[in-house]
Amino acid sequence: MKDYQAQVEKLRRDAAECALIRDLATDKAKRDLFGRLASHLTGLAEQVEMAMRARKNGTEK
């Protein structure tokens, strides 16, 4: 489980970095791209956390 948690933390850090780049970007295309990346990485982190909870609770599919 520690390796899963480490990956979740990395995904969240990467999402935060993408959000920062999005916020600092002056180019609209770059803002849009890094906004999508931040959202996607956040979603992936949430999915990994849900899988971890399901596995812990014995309810995984």
N, C-alpha and C positions, 0 to 999 in steps of 0.2 A: 504493500500500500504506500510505502514511503516514496517509491519511484513514481507512482501515480500522482501523489501530492506534489512532488518536485516538478512534474510536467505541468500540472495545473498552475503552479506558481509562475513557471516560465511563460506559459500562455498568457497569463494575466499581465506580466511585466511587458511582454511583447505588444499586447493590446494597448497598454497605457502608453508605450512609446509611439505606436502608430497614431494614437489619439493626439499626442503632443505634436507630432509632425503635421497631422491634419490641421491642428489649431494654428500652427505657425506658417503653414504654406500660403503663399500668395497666389499660386496658380490654381484655378478651379479644378482642373483635371486631377492634380495632385491631391487636393483636399478631398475630392470624391473618392479617389482610389484608397487613400489612407483611412478615410472614414469607413469604407467597406471592409478593409482589412481589420480595423479595430473591432468592428461588429462581428466579423467572422471568428476572430480569435477569441473574443468573449464568449460567443456561442459554443465554440469547441471546449473551452474551459468548463462551461456549465454542463455540457454533455459528459465530460469525463467525471465531474463531481457527481452527477446523477448516477453514472455507472458504478462509481465507488460506493455510493450509499446503497444502491441495489445489491451490490455484491456483499456488503457488510450485513445487510438485513436478510440476505438469502432470497431475494426476490428478483434476481436477474433473469432476463429472458434468453 
